[in-house]
Amino acid sequence: MAQDLSEKELLRMEVEQLKKEAKNPRDPISKTGKEIKDYVEAQAGADPLLKGIPEDKNPFKEKGTCVIS
């Protein structure tokens, strides 16, 4: 589709998109970074990557091995 548009039309679309993005409210990283950190720390107790999975509920645990003699 973009190949069918002229360069002028593509630039116009880009300017319209940038105008939309400029209207979005922005917060400083000092505020949002703290909010993200607090959220991650609050959810850490339920995160299986941090606390691990109990062996009885782990679908990927090693099965018994088979030995052929």
All heavy atoms as TSV, in Angstrom:
chain	resi	resn	atom	element	x	y	z
A	1	MET	N	N	0.826	-1.187	0.000
A	1	MET	CA	C	0.000	0.000	0.000
A	1	MET	C	C	0.871	1.252	0.000
A	1	MET	O	O	0.611	2.175	-0.730
A	1	MET	CB	C	-0.920	-0.007	1.209
A	1	MET	CG	C	-1.765	1.243	1.297
A	1	MET	SD	S	-2.779	1.209	2.768
A	1	MET	CE	C	-3.167	2.908	2.878
A	2	ALA	N	N	1.910	1.267	0.827
A	2	ALA	CA	C	2.765	2.445	0.924
A	2	ALA	C	C	3.484	2.722	-0.394
A	2	ALA	O	O	3.834	3.860	-0.678
A	2	ALA	CB	C	3.778	2.267	2.044
A	3	GLN	N	N	3.666	1.686	-1.196
A	3	GLN	CA	C	4.346	1.880	-2.476
A	3	GLN	C	C	3.451	2.629	-3.459
A	3	GLN	O	O	3.944	3.261	-4.382
A	3	GLN	CB	C	4.731	0.527	-3.066
A	3	GLN	CG	C	5.733	-0.219	-2.202
A	3	GLN	CD	C	5.930	-1.654	-2.676
A	3	GLN	OE1	O	5.194	-2.138	-3.511
A	3	GLN	NE2	N	6.927	-2.320	-2.124
A	4	ASP	N	N	2.145	2.572	-3.260
A	4	ASP	CA	C	1.210	3.238	-4.164
A	4	ASP	C	C	1.075	4.733	-3.861
A	4	ASP	O	O	0.541	5.474	-4.680
A	4	ASP	CB	C	-0.172	2.593	-4.074
A	4	ASP	CG	C	-0.148	1.134	-4.511
A	4	ASP	OD1	O	0.770	0.757	-5.274
A	4	ASP	OD2	O	-1.036	0.378	-4.083
A	5	LEU	N	N	1.552	5.173	-2.700
A	5	LEU	CA	C	1.417	6.573	-2.304
A	5	LEU	C	C	2.653	7.363	-2.731
A	5	LEU	O	O	3.763	6.853	-2.742
A	5	LEU	CB	C	1.248	6.681	-0.785
A	5	LEU	CG	C	0.040	5.953	-0.189
A	5	LEU	CD1	C	0.080	6.036	1.323
A	5	LEU	CD2	C	-1.257	6.510	-0.719
A	6	SER	N	N	2.409	8.640	-3.049
A	6	SER	CA	C	3.539	9.494	-3.423
A	6	SER	C	C	4.297	9.902	-2.165
A	6	SER	O	O	3.833	9.734	-1.039
A	6	SER	CB	C	3.034	10.737	-4.154
A	6	SER	OG	O	2.339	11.572	-3.246
A	7	GLU	N	N	5.483	10.436	-2.383
A	7	GLU	CA	C	6.308	10.858	-1.241
A	7	GLU	C	C	5.603	11.947	-0.440
A	7	GLU	O	O	5.650	11.963	0.781
A	7	GLU	CB	C	7.663	11.362	-1.744
A	7	GLU	CG	C	8.609	11.715	-0.612
A	7	GLU	CD	C	9.979	12.134	-1.107
A	7	GLU	OE1	O	10.260	11.999	-2.307
A	7	GLU	OE2	O	10.756	12.597	-0.269
A	8	LYS	N	N	4.907	12.839	-1.143
A	8	LYS	CA	C	4.180	13.919	-0.470
A	8	LYS	C	C	3.071	13.350	0.423
A	8	LYS	O	O	2.891	13.793	1.556
A	8	LYS	CB	C	3.593	14.871	-1.518
A	8	LYS	CG	C	2.918	16.077	-0.936
A	8	LYS	CD	C	2.436	17.008	-2.046
A	8	LYS	CE	C	1.746	18.221	-1.488
A	8	LYS	NZ	N	1.261	19.116	-2.540
A	9	GLU	N	N	2.354	12.352	-0.057
A	9	GLU	CA	C	1.291	11.738	0.735
A	9	GLU	C	C	1.863	11.007	1.952
A	9	GLU	O	O	1.298	11.050	3.045
A	9	GLU	CB	C	0.484	10.776	-0.127
A	9	GLU	CG	C	-0.361	11.467	-1.182
A	9	GLU	CD	C	-0.965	10.478	-2.172
A	9	GLU	OE1	O	-0.297	9.462	-2.471
A	9	GLU	OE2	O	-2.078	10.727	-2.637
A	10	LEU	N	N	3.004	10.329	1.766
A	10	LEU	CA	C	3.643	9.639	2.884
A	10	LEU	C	C	4.094	10.627	3.956
A	10	LEU	O	O	3.921	10.378	5.156
A	10	LEU	CB	C	4.841	8.821	2.391
A	10	LEU	CG	C	4.506	7.581	1.564
A	10	LEU	CD1	C	5.773	6.980	0.978
A	10	LEU	CD2	C	3.775	6.558	2.412
A	11	LEU	N	N	4.669	11.751	3.528
A	11	LEU	CA	C	5.097	12.764	4.478
A	11	LEU	C	C	3.906	13.374	5.208
A	11	LEU	O	O	3.975	13.652	6.406
A	11	LEU	CB	C	5.920	13.842	3.775
A	11	LEU	CG	C	7.298	13.396	3.277
A	11	LEU	CD1	C	7.946	14.488	2.435
A	11	LEU	CD2	C	8.191	13.016	4.440
A	12	ARG	N	N	2.811	13.575	4.502
A	12	ARG	CA	C	1.602	14.119	5.120
A	12	ARG	C	C	1.074	13.149	6.188
A	12	ARG	O	O	0.694	13.562	7.286
A	12	ARG	CB	C	0.527	14.386	4.070
A	12	ARG	CG	C	-0.733	15.001	4.667
A	12	ARG	CD	C	-1.744	15.427	3.618
A	12	ARG	NE	N	-1.204	16.619	2.965
A	12	ARG	CZ	C	-1.167	16.814	1.649
A	12	ARG	NH1	N	-1.636	15.897	0.829
A	12	ARG	NH2	N	-0.668	17.915	1.141
A	13	MET	N	N	1.083	11.868	5.872
A	13	MET	CA	C	0.631	10.868	6.847
A	13	MET	C	C	1.539	10.868	8.071
A	13	MET	O	O	1.076	10.752	9.211
A	13	MET	CB	C	0.608	9.481	6.203
A	13	MET	CG	C	-0.512	9.284	5.203
A	13	MET	SD	S	-0.426	7.721	4.296
A	13	MET	CE	C	-0.336	6.526	5.591
A	14	GLU	N	N	2.836	10.999	7.844
A	14	GLU	CA	C	3.786	11.015	8.956
A	14	GLU	C	C	3.559	12.232	9.846
A	14	GLU	O	O	3.571	12.130	11.075
A	14	GLU	CB	C	5.215	11.008	8.425
A	14	GLU	CG	C	6.252	10.915	9.514
A	14	GLU	CD	C	7.676	10.785	8.973
A	14	GLU	OE1	O	7.853	10.611	7.759
A	14	GLU	OE2	O	8.600	10.875	9.795
A	15	VAL	N	N	3.319	13.393	9.233
A	15	VAL	CA	C	3.064	14.610	10.009
A	15	VAL	C	C	1.782	14.453	10.828
A	15	VAL	O	O	1.741	14.833	12.008
A	15	VAL	CB	C	2.988	15.843	9.080
A	15	VAL	CG1	C	2.438	17.058	9.814
A	15	VAL	CG2	C	4.355	16.148	8.499
A	16	GLU	N	N	0.749	13.872	10.246
A	16	GLU	CA	C	-0.499	13.658	10.983
A	16	GLU	C	C	-0.268	12.734	12.178
A	16	GLU	O	O	-0.789	12.977	13.270
A	16	GLU	CB	C	-1.559	13.078	10.059
A	16	GLU	CG	C	-2.092	14.067	9.038
A	16	GLU	CD	C	-3.021	13.409	8.021
A	16	GLU	OE1	O	-3.413	12.240	8.225
A	16	GLU	OE2	O	-3.349	14.076	7.027
A	17	GLN	N	N	0.507	11.697	11.971
A	17	GLN	CA	C	0.810	10.766	13.065
A	17	GLN	C	C	1.600	11.472	14.166
A	17	GLN	O	O	1.327	11.283	15.350
A	17	GLN	CB	C	1.577	9.550	12.546
A	17	GLN	CG	C	1.912	8.542	13.608
A	17	GLN	CD	C	0.684	7.894	14.227
A	17	GLN	OE1	O	-0.340	7.715	13.583
A	17	GLN	NE2	N	0.797	7.559	15.492
A	18	LEU	N	N	2.574	12.277	13.790
A	18	LEU	CA	C	3.374	12.995	14.785
A	18	LEU	C	C	2.518	13.995	15.565
A	18	LEU	O	O	2.722	14.190	16.768
A	18	LEU	CB	C	4.543	13.704	14.108
A	18	LEU	CG	C	5.644	12.781	13.587
A	18	LEU	CD1	C	6.653	13.570	12.757
A	18	LEU	CD2	C	6.325	12.054	14.721
A	19	LYS	N	N	1.540	14.613	14.912
A	19	LYS	CA	C	0.629	15.529	15.607
A	19	LYS	C	C	-0.192	14.772	16.647
A	19	LYS	O	O	-0.405	15.263	17.763
A	19	LYS	CB	C	-0.307	16.218	14.609
A	19	LYS	CG	C	0.357	17.303	13.802
A	19	LYS	CD	C	-0.634	17.934	12.837
A	19	LYS	CE	C	-0.005	19.000	11.982
A	19	LYS	NZ	N	-0.951	19.599	11.018
A	20	LYS	N	N	-0.652	13.564	16.295
A	20	LYS	CA	C	-1.416	12.752	17.243
A	20	LYS	C	C	-0.549	12.372	18.437
A	20	LYS	O	O	-0.983	12.435	19.584
A	20	LYS	CB	C	-1.935	11.478	16.570
A	20	LYS	CG	C	-3.023	11.707	15.565
A	20	LYS	CD	C	-3.431	10.391	14.913
A	20	LYS	CE	C	-4.385	10.597	13.772
A	20	LYS	NZ	N	-4.716	9.331	13.081
A	21	GLU	N	N	0.693	11.981	18.171
A	21	GLU	CA	C	1.600	11.565	19.234
A	21	GLU	C	C	1.987	12.735	20.130
A	21	GLU	O	O	2.189	12.564	21.331
A	21	GLU	CB	C	2.848	10.916	18.643
A	21	GLU	CG	C	2.572	9.581	17.988
A	21	GLU	CD	C	3.787	8.967	17.334
A	21	GLU	OE1	O	4.919	9.411	17.607
A	21	GLU	OE2	O	3.603	8.028	16.536
A	22	ALA	N	N	2.079	13.944	19.568
A	22	ALA	CA	C	2.447	15.118	20.354
A	22	ALA	C	C	1.363	15.474	21.367
A	22	ALA	O	O	1.645	16.074	22.408
A	22	ALA	CB	C	2.716	16.306	19.439
A	23	LYS	N	N	0.117	15.084	21.104
A	23	LYS	CA	C	-0.990	15.385	22.010
A	23	LYS	C	C	-1.043	14.433	23.203
A	23	LYS	O	O	-1.721	14.726	24.183
A	23	LYS	CB	C	-2.323	15.305	21.256
A	23	LYS	CG	C	-2.498	16.401	20.228
A	23	LYS	CD	C	-3.813	16.248	19.503
A	23	LYS	CE	C	-3.942	17.272	18.400
A	23	LYS	NZ	N	-5.180	17.113	17.631
A	24	ASN	N	N	-0.336	13.295	23.130
A	24	ASN	CA	C	-0.354	12.337	24.238
A	24	ASN	C	C	0.293	12.951	25.475
A	24	ASN	O	O	1.363	13.543	25.383
A	24	ASN	CB	C	0.404	11.061	23.864
A	24	ASN	CG	C	-0.336	10.216	22.863
A	24	ASN	OD1	O	-1.537	10.333	22.711
A	24	ASN	ND2	N	0.395	9.359	22.176
A	25	PRO	N	N	-0.345	12.770	26.635
A	25	PRO	CA	C	0.287	13.277	27.859
A	25	PRO	C	C	1.526	12.457	28.195
A	25	PRO	O	O	1.556	11.246	27.993
A	25	PRO	CB	C	-0.803	13.086	28.921
A	25	PRO	CG	C	-1.711	12.039	28.382
A	25	PRO	CD	C	-1.632	12.130	26.887
A	26	ARG	N	N	2.538	13.127	28.695
A	26	ARG	CA	C	3.782	12.456	29.029
A	26	ARG	C	C	4.125	12.724	30.490
A	26	ARG	O	O	3.908	13.811	30.997
A	26	ARG	CB	C	4.917	12.952	28.137
A	26	ARG	CG	C	4.721	12.547	26.677
A	26	ARG	CD	C	5.857	13.022	25.836
A	26	ARG	NE	N	6.006	12.709	24.464
A	26	ARG	CZ	C	5.186	12.216	23.587
A	26	ARG	NH1	N	4.010	11.893	23.947
A	26	ARG	NH2	N	5.489	12.019	22.339
A	27	ASP	N	N	4.653	11.717	31.137
A	27	ASP	CA	C	5.084	11.843	32.520
A	27	ASP	C	C	6.592	11.690	32.572
A	27	ASP	O	O	7.174	10.946	31.776
A	27	ASP	CB	C	4.432	10.760	33.390
A	27	ASP	CG	C	2.939	10.966	33.557
A	27	ASP	OD1	O	2.506	12.132	33.592
A	27	ASP	OD2	O	2.203	9.961	33.657
A	28	PRO	N	N	7.233	12.340	33.527
A	28	PRO	CA	C	8.687	12.200	33.630
A	28	PRO	C	C	9.068	10.786	34.054
A	28	PRO	O	O	8.335	10.119	34.785
A	28	PRO	CB	C	9.079	13.225	34.694
A	28	PRO	CG	C	7.830	13.477	35.468
A	28	PRO	CD	C	6.693	13.250	34.517
A	29	ILE	N	N	10.215	10.325	33.604
A	29	ILE	CA	C	10.677	8.973	33.918
A	29	ILE	C	C	10.912	8.809	35.416
A	29	ILE	O	O	10.786	7.704	35.952
A	29	ILE	CB	C	11.933	8.608	33.101
A	29	ILE	CG1	C	12.266	7.121	33.221
A	29	ILE	CG2	C	13.123	9.437	33.558
A	29	ILE	CD1	C	11.256	6.213	32.651
A	30	SER	N	N	11.202	9.899	36.116
A	30	SER	CA	C	11.399	9.799	37.561
A	30	SER	C	C	10.120	9.331	38.249
A	30	SER	O	O	10.170	8.641	39.268
A	30	SER	CB	C	11.843	11.146	38.124
A	30	SER	OG	O	10.886	12.151	37.838
A	31	LYS	N	N	8.975	9.666	37.695
A	31	LYS	CA	C	7.688	9.239	38.270
A	31	LYS	C	C	7.304	7.852	37.760
A	31	LYS	O	O	6.980	6.955	38.538
A	31	LYS	CB	C	6.591	10.244	37.909
A	31	LYS	CG	C	5.229	9.840	38.409
A	31	LYS	CD	C	4.152	10.795	37.948
A	31	LYS	CE	C	2.793	10.264	38.337
A	31	LYS	NZ	N	1.715	10.895	37.627
A	32	THR	N	N	7.342	7.658	36.467
A	32	THR	CA	C	6.902	6.381	35.899
A	32	THR	C	C	7.858	5.251	36.244
A	32	THR	O	O	7.422	4.117	36.449
A	32	THR	CB	C	6.744	6.486	34.372
A	32	THR	OG1	O	7.971	6.932	33.796
A	32	THR	CG2	C	5.641	7.457	33.999
A	33	GLY	N	N	9.140	5.544	36.330
A	33	GLY	CA	C	10.106	4.515	36.702
A	33	GLY	C	C	9.840	3.983	38.099
A	33	GLY	O	O	9.904	2.781	38.346
A	34	LYS	N	N	9.508	4.871	39.029
A	34	LYS	CA	C	9.198	4.450	40.392
A	34	LYS	C	C	7.916	3.614	40.414
A	34	LYS	O	O	7.840	2.603	41.107
A	34	LYS	CB	C	9.041	5.660	41.302
A	34	LYS	CG	C	8.760	5.289	42.748
A	34	LYS	CD	C	8.600	6.518	43.616
A	34	LYS	CE	C	8.320	6.215	45.058
A	34	LYS	NZ	N	7.591	5.044	45.379
A	35	GLU	N	N	6.913	4.014	39.629
A	35	GLU	CA	C	5.664	3.253	39.567
A	35	GLU	C	C	5.902	1.845	39.011
A	35	GLU	O	O	5.357	0.867	39.523
A	35	GLU	CB	C	4.630	3.988	38.714
A	35	GLU	CG	C	4.121	5.265	39.357
A	35	GLU	CD	C	3.229	6.059	38.428
A	35	GLU	OE1	O	3.059	5.694	37.248
A	35	GLU	OE2	O	2.693	7.086	38.889
A	36	ILE	N	N	6.721	1.735	37.982
A	36	ILE	CA	C	7.034	0.427	37.401
A	36	ILE	C	C	7.786	-0.433	38.411
A	36	ILE	O	O	7.477	-1.613	38.596
A	36	ILE	CB	C	7.840	0.584	36.095
A	36	ILE	CG1	C	6.963	1.209	35.014
A	36	ILE	CG2	C	8.388	-0.755	35.630
A	36	ILE	CD1	C	7.714	1.617	33.764
A	37	LYS	N	N	8.761	0.160	39.094
A	37	LYS	CA	C	9.536	-0.568	40.101
A	37	LYS	C	C	8.628	-1.072	41.214
A	37	LYS	O	O	8.720	-2.234	41.627
A	37	LYS	CB	C	10.621	0.329	40.663
A	37	LYS	CG	C	11.470	-0.311	41.736
A	37	LYS	CD	C	12.524	0.682	42.224
A	37	LYS	CE	C	13.200	0.164	43.448
A	37	LYS	NZ	N	12.656	0.677	44.687
A	38	ASP	N	N	7.723	-0.218	41.703
A	38	ASP	CA	C	6.796	-0.620	42.767
A	38	ASP	C	C	5.884	-1.750	42.308
A	38	ASP	O	O	5.620	-2.690	43.056
A	38	ASP	CB	C	5.964	0.577	43.233
A	38	ASP	CG	C	6.798	1.632	43.940
A	38	ASP	OD1	O	7.933	1.318	44.369
A	38	ASP	OD2	O	6.320	2.782	44.054
A	39	TYR	N	N	5.409	-1.674	41.073
A	39	TYR	CA	C	4.529	-2.715	40.539
A	39	TYR	C	C	5.268	-4.050	40.453
A	39	TYR	O	O	4.749	-5.087	40.857
A	39	TYR	CB	C	3.998	-2.310	39.165
A	39	TYR	CG	C	3.199	-3.399	38.501
A	39	TYR	CD1	C	1.876	-3.628	38.852
A	39	TYR	CD2	C	3.777	-4.224	37.542
A	39	TYR	CE1	C	1.137	-4.647	38.263
A	39	TYR	CE2	C	3.051	-5.239	36.950
A	39	TYR	CZ	C	1.739	-5.444	37.310
A	39	TYR	OH	O	1.019	-6.461	36.731
A	40	VAL	N	N	6.481	-4.022	39.929
A	40	VAL	CA	C	7.265	-5.256	39.782
A	40	VAL	C	C	7.546	-5.874	41.143
A	40	VAL	O	O	7.417	-7.086	41.332
A	40	VAL	CB	C	8.570	-4.979	38.998
A	40	VAL	CG1	C	9.508	-6.161	39.064
A	40	VAL	CG2	C	8.251	-4.627	37.554
A	41	GLU	N	N	7.918	-5.046	42.102
A	41	GLU	CA	C	8.192	-5.565	43.442
A	41	GLU	C	C	6.926	-6.134	44.086
A	41	GLU	O	O	6.988	-7.133	44.794
A	41	GLU	CB	C	8.795	-4.473	44.311
A	41	GLU	CG	C	10.232	-4.146	43.927
A	41	GLU	CD	C	10.819	-2.987	44.716
A	41	GLU	OE1	O	10.064	-2.283	45.424
A	41	GLU	OE2	O	12.037	-2.789	44.616
A	42	ALA	N	N	5.769	-5.520	43.849
A	42	ALA	CA	C	4.511	-6.013	44.414
A	42	ALA	C	C	4.124	-7.351	43.798
A	42	ALA	O	O	3.518	-8.194	44.460
A	42	ALA	CB	C	3.402	-4.984	44.203
A	43	GLN	N	N	4.455	-7.577	42.527
A	43	GLN	CA	C	4.085	-8.805	41.830
A	43	GLN	C	C	5.141	-9.898	41.958
A	43	GLN	O	O	4.934	-11.019	41.508
A	43	GLN	CB	C	3.846	-8.513	40.340
A	43	GLN	CG	C	2.773	-7.477	40.071
A	43	GLN	CD	C	1.415	-7.899	40.589
A	43	GLN	OE1	O	1.025	-9.047	40.461
A	43	GLN	NE2	N	0.702	-6.968	41.184
A	44	ALA	N	N	6.273	-9.603	42.555
A	44	ALA	CA	C	7.395	-10.541	42.596
A	44	ALA	C	C	7.048	-11.832	43.323
A	44	ALA	O	O	7.556	-12.897	42.970
A	44	ALA	CB	C	8.602	-9.885	43.244
A	45	GLY	N	N	6.175	-11.772	44.318
A	45	GLY	CA	C	5.826	-12.969	45.067
A	45	GLY	C	C	5.107	-14.015	44.241
A	45	GLY	O	O	5.175	-15.210	44.528
A	46	ALA	N	N	4.405	-13.599	43.211
A	46	ALA	CA	C	3.646	-14.525	42.369
A	46	ALA	C	C	4.366	-14.850	41.061
A	46	ALA	O	O	3.809	-15.547	40.215
A	46	ALA	CB	C	2.274	-13.919	42.060
A	47	ASP	N	N	5.580	-14.364	40.892
A	47	ASP	CA	C	6.309	-14.568	39.642
A	47	ASP	C	C	7.079	-15.892	39.682
A	47	ASP	O	O	8.033	-16.030	40.442
A	47	ASP	CB	C	7.279	-13.410	39.416
A	47	ASP	CG	C	7.886	-13.408	38.031
A	47	ASP	OD1	O	7.907	-14.479	37.388
A	47	ASP	OD2	O	8.346	-12.356	37.586
A	48	PRO	N	N	6.686	-16.865	38.853
A	48	PRO	CA	C	7.369	-18.153	38.883
A	48	PRO	C	C	8.823	-18.086	38.409
A	48	PRO	O	O	9.617	-18.949	38.744
A	48	PRO	CB	C	6.538	-19.036	37.955
A	48	PRO	CG	C	5.795	-18.097	37.081
A	48	PRO	CD	C	5.597	-16.845	37.888
A	49	LEU	N	N	9.185	-17.064	37.656
A	49	LEU	CA	C	10.576	-16.936	37.232
A	49	LEU	C	C	11.468	-16.517	38.392
A	49	LEU	O	O	12.660	-16.806	38.394
A	49	LEU	CB	C	10.700	-15.933	36.086
A	49	LEU	CG	C	10.037	-16.344	34.775
A	49	LEU	CD1	C	10.143	-15.206	33.766
A	49	LEU	CD2	C	10.646	-17.602	34.230
A	50	LEU	N	N	10.903	-15.840	39.380
A	50	LEU	CA	C	11.694	-15.406	40.528
A	50	LEU	C	C	11.673	-16.414	41.665
A	50	LEU	O	O	12.687	-16.665	42.294
A	50	LEU	CB	C	11.177	-14.053	41.035
A	50	LEU	CG	C	11.356	-12.871	40.092
A	50	LEU	CD1	C	10.728	-11.627	40.677
A	50	LEU	CD2	C	12.816	-12.631	39.809
A	51	LYS	N	N	10.490	-16.983	41.938
A	51	LYS	CA	C	10.399	-17.874	43.095
A	51	LYS	C	C	10.441	-19.348	42.731
A	51	LYS	O	O	10.555	-20.191	43.599
A	51	LYS	CB	C	9.152	-17.572	43.914
A	51	LYS	CG	C	7.851	-18.017	43.294
A	51	LYS	CD	C	6.712	-17.795	44.250
A	51	LYS	CE	C	5.533	-18.645	43.838
A	51	LYS	NZ	N	4.472	-18.630	44.775
A	52	GLY	N	N	10.346	-19.658	41.475
A	52	GLY	CA	C	10.404	-21.053	41.045
A	52	GLY	C	C	9.030	-21.712	41.056
A	52	GLY	O	O	8.054	-21.158	41.545
A	53	ILE	N	N	8.970	-22.911	40.497
A	53	ILE	CA	C	7.729	-23.665	40.406
A	53	ILE	C	C	7.863	-24.889	41.304
A	53	ILE	O	O	8.887	-25.579	41.238
A	53	ILE	CB	C	7.465	-24.107	38.949
A	53	ILE	CG1	C	7.364	-22.882	38.039
A	53	ILE	CG2	C	6.210	-24.947	38.852
A	53	ILE	CD1	C	7.307	-23.217	36.574
A	54	PRO	N	N	6.843	-25.174	42.122
A	54	PRO	CA	C	6.929	-26.376	42.945
A	54	PRO	C	C	7.061	-27.623	42.071
A	54	PRO	O	O	6.472	-27.711	40.992
A	54	PRO	CB	C	5.596	-26.394	43.704
A	54	PRO	CG	C	5.035	-25.021	43.571
A	54	PRO	CD	C	5.627	-24.426	42.341
A	55	GLU	N	N	7.856	-28.585	42.508
A	55	GLU	CA	C	8.119	-29.792	41.713
A	55	GLU	C	C	6.838	-30.539	41.354
A	55	GLU	O	O	6.730	-31.088	40.262
A	55	GLU	CB	C	9.064	-30.716	42.469
A	55	GLU	CG	C	10.517	-30.293	42.402
A	55	GLU	CD	C	11.069	-30.307	40.984
A	55	GLU	OE1	O	10.814	-31.267	40.226
A	55	GLU	OE2	O	11.752	-29.335	40.625
A	56	ASP	N	N	5.858	-30.554	42.249
A	56	ASP	CA	C	4.641	-31.299	41.962
A	56	ASP	C	C	3.768	-30.624	40.907
A	56	ASP	O	O	2.892	-31.253	40.316
A	56	ASP	CB	C	3.826	-31.540	43.241
A	56	ASP	CG	C	3.417	-30.239	43.925
A	56	ASP	OD1	O	4.107	-29.222	43.722
A	56	ASP	OD2	O	2.417	-30.263	44.663
A	57	LYS	N	N	3.988	-29.337	40.625
A	57	LYS	CA	C	3.192	-28.606	39.630
A	57	LYS	C	C	3.984	-28.255	38.373
A	57	LYS	O	O	3.471	-27.615	37.472
A	57	LYS	CB	C	2.642	-27.325	40.244
A	57	LYS	CG	C	1.651	-27.588	41.350
A	57	LYS	CD	C	1.086	-26.304	41.868
A	57	LYS	CE	C	0.093	-26.595	42.986
A	57	LYS	NZ	N	-0.486	-25.396	43.548
A	58	ASN	N	N	5.227	-28.680	38.311
A	58	ASN	CA	C	6.088	-28.345	37.187
A	58	ASN	C	C	5.866	-29.322	36.033
A	58	ASN	O	O	6.236	-30.486	36.119
A	58	ASN	CB	C	7.552	-28.379	37.629
A	58	ASN	CG	C	8.488	-27.911	36.548
A	58	ASN	OD1	O	8.072	-27.634	35.429
A	58	ASN	ND2	N	9.764	-27.824	36.877
A	59	PRO	N	N	5.260	-28.854	34.926
A	59	PRO	CA	C	5.025	-29.753	33.795
A	59	PRO	C	C	6.300	-30.106	33.033
A	59	PRO	O	O	6.293	-31.007	32.205
A	59	PRO	CB	C	4.065	-28.968	32.908
A	59	PRO	CG	C	4.354	-27.543	33.204
A	59	PRO	CD	C	4.750	-27.502	34.660
A	60	PHE	N	N	7.399	-29.417	33.294
A	60	PHE	CA	C	8.635	-29.628	32.554
A	60	PHE	C	C	9.691	-30.376	33.364
A	60	PHE	O	O	10.849	-30.444	32.961
A	60	PHE	CB	C	9.209	-28.286	32.088
A	60	PHE	CG	C	8.253	-27.515	31.229
A	60	PHE	CD1	C	7.597	-26.400	31.727
A	60	PHE	CD2	C	7.986	-27.914	29.937
A	60	PHE	CE1	C	6.708	-25.695	30.943
A	60	PHE	CE2	C	7.093	-27.216	29.147
A	60	PHE	CZ	C	6.449	-26.102	29.650
A	61	LYS	N	N	9.317	-30.912	34.511
A	61	LYS	CA	C	10.307	-31.606	35.330
A	61	LYS	C	C	10.784	-32.862	34.615
A	61	LYS	O	O	10.090	-33.428	33.775
A	61	LYS	CB	C	9.740	-31.948	36.708
A	61	LYS	CG	C	8.655	-32.990	36.700
A	61	LYS	CD	C	8.156	-33.242	38.097
A	61	LYS	CE	C	6.972	-34.197	38.058
A	61	LYS	NZ	N	6.398	-34.400	39.350
A	62	GLU	N	N	11.986	-33.263	34.964
A	62	GLU	CA	C	12.587	-34.439	34.346
A	62	GLU	C	C	11.777	-35.695	34.708
A	62	GLU	O	O	11.458	-35.909	35.873
A	62	GLU	CB	C	14.022	-34.597	34.825
A	62	GLU	CG	C	14.974	-33.540	34.281
A	62	GLU	CD	C	15.239	-33.704	32.800
A	62	GLU	OE1	O	15.249	-34.855	32.296
A	62	GLU	OE2	O	15.410	-32.674	32.139
A	63	LYS	N	N	11.473	-36.443	33.729
A	63	LYS	CA	C	10.793	-37.718	33.950
A	63	LYS	C	C	11.852	-38.758	34.332
A	63	LYS	O	O	13.045	-38.525	34.227
A	63	LYS	CB	C	10.054	-38.170	32.674
A	63	LYS	CG	C	9.107	-37.132	32.108
A	63	LYS	CD	C	7.833	-37.072	32.898
A	63	LYS	CE	C	6.803	-36.251	32.155
A	63	LYS	NZ	N	6.340	-35.109	32.823
A	64	GLY	N	N	11.402	-39.897	34.734
A	64	GLY	CA	C	12.344	-40.975	35.055
A	64	GLY	C	C	13.123	-41.360	33.818
A	64	GLY	O	O	12.670	-41.235	32.685
A	65	THR	N	N	14.316	-41.846	34.037
A	65	THR	CA	C	15.148	-42.241	32.902
A	65	THR	C	C	14.987	-43.723	32.624
A	65	THR	O	O	14.592	-44.499	33.491
A	65	THR	CB	C	16.624	-41.925	33.183
A	65	THR	OG1	O	17.017	-42.634	34.350
A	65	THR	CG2	C	16.843	-40.442	33.392
A	66	CYS	N	N	15.291	-44.094	31.429
A	66	CYS	CA	C	15.210	-45.489	31.014
A	66	CYS	C	C	16.633	-45.979	30.724
A	66	CYS	O	O	17.371	-45.347	29.977
A	66	CYS	CB	C	14.346	-45.599	29.766
A	66	CYS	SG	S	14.223	-47.295	29.149
A	67	VAL	N	N	17.005	-47.079	31.318
A	67	VAL	CA	C	18.349	-47.618	31.116
A	67	VAL	C	C	18.208	-48.983	30.466
A	67	VAL	O	O	17.492	-49.852	30.948
A	67	VAL	CB	C	19.104	-47.748	32.470
A	67	VAL	CG1	C	20.459	-48.357	32.256
A	67	VAL	CG2	C	19.196	-46.389	33.145
A	68	ILE	N	N	18.865	-49.162	29.356
A	68	ILE	CA	C	18.872	-50.429	28.655
A	68	ILE	C	C	20.211	-51.094	28.933
A	68	ILE	O	O	21.265	-50.522	28.677
A	68	ILE	CB	C	18.651	-50.258	27.147
A	68	ILE	CG1	C	17.321	-49.571	26.907
A	68	ILE	CG2	C	18.748	-51.590	26.451
A	68	ILE	CD1	C	17.058	-49.230	25.468
A	69	SER	N	N	20.166	-52.329	29.439
A	69	SER	CA	C	21.431	-52.986	29.743
A	69	SER	C	C	21.572	-54.244	28.915
A	69	SER	O	O	20.700	-54.801	28.363
A	69	SER	CB	C	21.534	-53.309	31.218
A	69	SER	OG	O	20.425	-54.047	31.641
